[in-house]
Amino acid sequence: MRNEINAHQISAHVSDQQSRNGSVCTYVYDLAALAGHVRAVVAALPERCRMFYAMKANSAKPLLQTLAPIVAGFEVASAGELAKARAASPDAPVIMGGPAKTERAIAEALAGGVRRLHVESVLELHRVAAVADRMGRTAEVLLRVNLAGPFPAATLAMAGRPTQFGIEEPALPEALRLARETSRVRVAGFHLHSVSNNLSARAHLAMLAHYRDRVLDWEHRFGLRCEVLNLGGGIGIDYTDPARRFDWAGFTAGLEDLVRRTFPAHWREIDFECGRYLVADCGRYLVEVLDIKRNHGVNYLLVRGGTHHFRLPVSWQHSHPFTVLPVERWDLDAPRPAVRGEPVTVVGELCTPKDVLARDVPLEQVRVGDVLAFQRAGAYGWEISHHDFLSHPHPEQVFFRVSQG
């Protein structure tokens, strides 16, 4: 998906924010581009496959309202996210994951009409059964299994190695036995989510074939019948090379062949729950350069903002891509610092040397007062950041609903 917000819209917003606030710090989102991208993603899925939106990537209400008519529903990981989903779209189907659910969260999920719970441990299955019994309900669940690998190389791994996620395969018989002993839990299938930010369509298809083989084996060994298979998300964005894209068309073509030829007909629903891949490209984080200084041979751009707003770069240890938006206005009666033809390191306003958004980026020119537009900031930006460290003002959140030529 391309960022469709045009230069006129950005320039008008920058000028307005400088006039009102004296400096620029804002997230801008293009909801029209978001809708177009996600419609294309969903349309390419083969029969039986459905796309849920993983709200942990970005739970802003305008994004949820834009996505609700397009996706199969929302995947939430807390009662708080469930409340946001219901506020944005009361009737949207919701499924719930998360590795540490409290009894209160389980109760709110059942009372709030959550379609399925993804259970992450045998003890959690006991909790679900106990809450469902108290409420006089039957909970439909998927068992999340932490499989042995190997799995594709990706930014994060949730399975195939020691992690806090899912039920390890040797404990699966105990979980299935418990489910059979209670009338308050119905196991509809399995949830298998092993990697995050995988960039290879071929490797992702191979991983799904591995999932298929394991579930077929469980059906045979345990005498069960899987109805719903949740294959997770994990489809990636390359933040260091914006031109590199996950081959969604190639992936869905291979997926169609995989599902049609090798997935049993009784696997009636094949779910995906993507977040980053759906929303990353719709957002930009705009910050004004407040100062430029050189220390020990390094040019630093100090911006109005930082990792308390946009923690993703420091969390993943990469230099986040950005462009310079020149601003000609300069009202201060002082020389205007600039860097020309040299690399710069972009840092924020926090009192820590870890507040870094990009390192050693070569630029033709940047001046104090110019604005940096960080691309692909629509996912895991504001959502994962420590907003109130040092108590700086929060950035504005601006949502463009219609792209203009």
URPE-V638548 format. One record per residue. N is the residue number from 1. RES is the residue in one small letter. SS is DSSP state (A for helix, B for strand, O for the rest). OMEGA is omega in whole degrees, -180 to 180 (NA if undefined). D_LAST is the distance of its C-alpha to the last C-alpha in whole Angstrom. Layout:
# URPE-V638548
n	res	ss	omega	d_last
N	RES	SS	OMEGA	D_LAST
N	RES	SS	OMEGA	D_LAST
This chain:
# URPE-V638548
n	res	ss	omega	d_last
1	m	O	178	16
2	r	O	170	13
3	n	O	-174	12
4	e	O	179	9
5	i	O	-172	9
6	n	O	-174	7
7	a	A	-180	10
8	h	A	179	10
9	q	A	-179	10
10	i	A	-178	13
11	s	A	179	15
12	a	A	179	15
13	h	A	180	17
14	v	A	-180	19
15	s	A	-179	20
16	d	A	-178	21
17	q	A	177	23
18	q	A	180	25
19	s	A	-176	26
20	r	A	-170	27
21	n	A	-178	28
22	g	O	177	29
23	s	O	-174	27
24	v	O	172	24
25	c	B	-173	25
26	t	B	165	22
27	y	B	173	21
28	v	B	-178	17
29	y	B	178	16
30	d	B	-176	13
31	l	A	177	15
32	a	A	177	12
33	a	A	177	12
34	l	A	-178	16
35	a	A	180	17
36	g	A	180	15
37	h	A	-175	17
38	v	A	175	20
39	r	A	180	20
40	a	A	178	20
41	v	A	-177	23
42	v	A	-178	25
43	a	A	-178	25
44	a	O	-178	26
45	l	O	179	29
46	p	O	179	33
47	e	O	-178	35
48	r	O	-177	37
49	c	B	-178	34
50	r	B	-178	32
51	m	B	169	30
52	f	B	177	30
53	y	B	178	28
54	a	B	-171	30
55	m	A	-179	30
56	k	A	-180	31
57	a	A	-180	28
58	n	O	-176	27
59	s	O	178	28
60	a	O	-174	25
61	k	A	180	26
62	p	A	176	22
63	l	A	180	22
64	l	A	180	25
65	q	A	177	24
66	t	A	-175	20
67	l	A	-172	23
68	a	A	-179	26
69	p	O	-172	25
70	i	O	-176	24
71	v	O	180	27
72	a	O	-179	30
73	g	B	-177	31
74	f	B	170	31
75	e	B	-179	34
76	v	B	-179	35
77	a	O	178	38
78	s	O	175	39
79	a	A	177	40
80	g	A	176	38
81	e	A	177	35
82	l	A	179	36
83	a	A	178	36
84	k	A	179	33
85	a	A	-179	32
86	r	A	179	34
87	a	A	-178	32
88	a	A	-176	29
89	s	O	-171	30
90	p	O	-174	34
91	d	O	-178	34
92	a	O	174	32
93	p	O	-178	35
94	v	B	170	36
95	i	B	-174	38
96	m	B	171	39
97	g	O	180	40
98	g	O	-171	41
99	p	O	-174	44
100	a	O	-178	46
101	k	O	173	46
102	t	O	176	49
103	e	A	179	51
104	r	A	179	49
105	a	A	178	45
106	i	A	180	47
107	a	A	179	48
108	e	A	178	45
109	a	A	-180	43
110	l	A	179	46
111	a	A	-177	46
112	g	O	174	42
113	g	O	175	42
114	v	O	-174	41
115	r	O	-179	41
116	r	B	173	42
117	l	B	175	43
118	h	B	-172	43
119	v	B	-170	47
120	e	O	179	47
121	s	O	177	51
122	v	A	179	54
123	l	A	178	55
124	e	A	177	52
125	l	A	174	53
126	h	A	-179	56
127	r	A	-180	54
128	v	A	180	51
129	a	A	-179	55
130	a	A	180	56
131	v	A	180	53
132	a	A	179	53
133	d	A	179	57
134	r	A	-177	57
135	m	A	-179	54
136	g	O	-178	55
137	r	O	171	52
138	t	O	-179	52
139	a	B	174	49
140	e	B	-175	47
141	v	B	163	46
142	l	B	176	45
143	l	B	176	47
144	r	B	-176	45
145	v	B	177	47
146	n	B	-175	47
147	l	O	168	48
148	a	O	-179	49
149	g	O	3	47
150	p	O	179	46
151	f	O	-178	43
152	p	O	173	40
153	a	O	-179	39
154	a	O	-178	36
155	t	O	180	36
156	l	B	177	38
157	a	B	178	41
158	m	O	-179	42
159	a	O	-178	45
160	g	O	178	47
161	r	O	180	48
162	p	O	173	50
163	t	O	180	47
164	q	O	-171	47
165	f	O	169	45
166	g	O	179	47
167	i	B	178	50
168	e	B	-170	52
169	e	A	178	53
170	p	A	180	57
171	a	A	-177	56
172	l	A	179	55
173	p	A	179	58
174	e	A	180	59
175	a	A	180	55
176	l	A	178	56
177	r	A	179	59
178	l	A	-179	59
179	a	A	-180	56
180	r	A	-176	59
181	e	A	180	61
182	t	O	178	59
183	s	O	-175	58
184	r	O	179	55
185	v	B	176	53
186	r	B	178	51
187	v	B	-180	50
188	a	B	-178	47
189	g	B	-171	46
190	f	B	176	45
191	h	B	-177	42
192	l	O	-178	42
193	h	O	-167	39
194	s	O	-176	41
195	v	B	175	38
196	s	B	177	35
197	n	O	173	32
198	n	B	-175	33
199	l	O	-176	31
200	s	O	177	33
201	a	A	-179	32
202	r	A	180	36
203	a	A	180	38
204	h	A	177	36
205	l	A	178	37
206	a	A	178	41
207	m	A	179	41
208	l	A	176	40
209	a	A	175	43
210	h	A	176	45
211	y	A	-180	44
212	r	A	-177	45
213	d	A	-180	48
214	r	A	-178	49
215	v	A	176	49
216	l	A	178	51
217	d	A	178	53
218	w	A	178	53
219	e	A	-179	54
220	h	A	-175	57
221	r	A	-172	58
222	f	A	178	58
223	g	O	-179	58
224	l	O	-179	55
225	r	O	180	52
226	c	O	177	48
227	e	O	-176	46
228	v	B	177	43
229	l	B	178	42
230	n	B	-175	39
231	l	O	176	38
232	g	O	178	36
233	g	O	174	33
234	g	O	179	33
235	i	B	-161	30
236	g	O	173	29
237	i	O	176	26
238	d	O	-177	27
239	y	O	-177	26
240	t	O	-180	28
241	d	O	-176	26
242	p	O	-180	22
243	a	O	-179	22
244	r	O	-175	25
245	r	O	170	24
246	f	O	-177	27
247	d	O	-177	27
248	w	A	180	26
249	a	A	178	27
250	g	A	180	30
251	f	A	-177	31
252	t	A	175	30
253	a	A	177	32
254	g	A	178	35
255	l	A	179	35
256	e	A	179	35
257	d	A	-180	38
258	l	A	-177	40
259	v	A	-175	40
260	r	A	-173	41
261	r	A	-168	44
262	t	A	178	45
263	f	O	180	44
264	p	O	-178	47
265	a	O	-178	46
266	h	O	168	47
267	w	O	-169	44
268	r	O	-175	42
269	e	B	178	39
270	i	B	-173	38
271	d	B	168	36
272	f	B	178	33
273	e	B	-178	32
274	c	B	174	29
275	g	O	-177	27
276	r	A	-175	26
277	y	A	-179	25
278	l	A	-167	23
279	v	A	-174	21
280	a	A	-173	22
281	d	A	-175	18
282	c	A	-174	16
283	g	B	171	18
284	r	B	176	18
285	y	B	-176	21
286	l	B	179	21
287	v	B	180	24
288	e	B	175	26
289	v	B	-178	28
290	l	B	-178	31
291	d	B	173	34
292	i	B	178	35
293	k	B	179	38
294	r	B	178	40
295	n	B	177	43
296	h	O	174	45
297	g	O	-179	43
298	v	B	175	39
299	n	B	180	36
300	y	B	169	35
301	l	B	179	32
302	l	B	-172	33
303	v	B	174	30
304	r	O	-176	30
305	g	O	178	30
306	g	O	-174	31
307	t	O	174	32
308	h	O	174	33
309	h	O	-171	30
310	f	O	-172	29
311	r	O	-173	32
312	l	A	-177	30
313	p	A	-179	31
314	v	A	178	35
315	s	A	-178	35
316	w	A	175	34
317	q	O	175	36
318	h	O	172	32
319	s	O	-174	30
320	h	O	-177	27
321	p	O	178	24
322	f	B	172	22
323	t	B	179	20
324	v	B	175	21
325	l	B	-177	19
326	p	O	176	21
327	v	O	-175	22
328	e	O	-177	24
329	r	O	176	26
330	w	O	-173	29
331	d	O	-175	32
332	l	O	178	35
333	d	O	-179	38
334	a	O	176	38
335	p	O	-179	37
336	r	O	-179	34
337	p	O	-179	34
338	a	B	171	32
339	v	B	-179	32
340	r	B	174	32
341	g	B	179	32
342	e	B	177	34
343	p	B	180	33
344	v	B	172	33
345	t	B	-175	33
346	v	B	-180	31
347	v	B	-177	33
348	g	O	-172	33
349	e	O	-178	35
350	l	O	-179	38
351	c	O	177	41
352	t	O	178	41
353	p	O	178	41
354	k	O	-179	39
355	d	O	-175	36
356	v	B	179	34
357	l	B	179	31
358	a	B	-178	31
359	r	B	169	33
360	d	B	-180	34
361	v	B	179	30
362	p	B	-180	30
363	l	B	173	28
364	e	B	179	28
365	q	B	170	27
366	v	B	-178	27
367	r	B	169	29
368	v	O	-177	30
369	g	O	173	27
370	d	O	-179	24
371	v	B	176	22
372	l	B	179	22
373	a	B	178	20
374	f	B	-176	21
375	q	O	175	20
376	r	O	-177	21
377	a	O	-176	22
378	g	O	-177	21
379	a	O	175	25
380	y	O	175	28
381	g	O	177	27
382	w	A	-173	28
383	e	A	-174	30
384	i	A	-172	33
385	s	O	-179	33
386	h	O	-165	36
387	h	O	-169	34
388	d	O	173	37
389	f	A	-174	39
390	l	A	173	40
391	s	A	172	38
392	h	O	176	35
393	p	O	177	33
394	h	O	175	30
395	p	O	170	27
396	e	B	176	24
397	q	B	-175	22
398	v	B	-177	19
399	f	B	175	17
400	f	B	-176	13
401	r	O	-179	13
402	v	O	175	10
403	s	O	-180	7
404	q	O	-176	4
405	g	O	NA	0
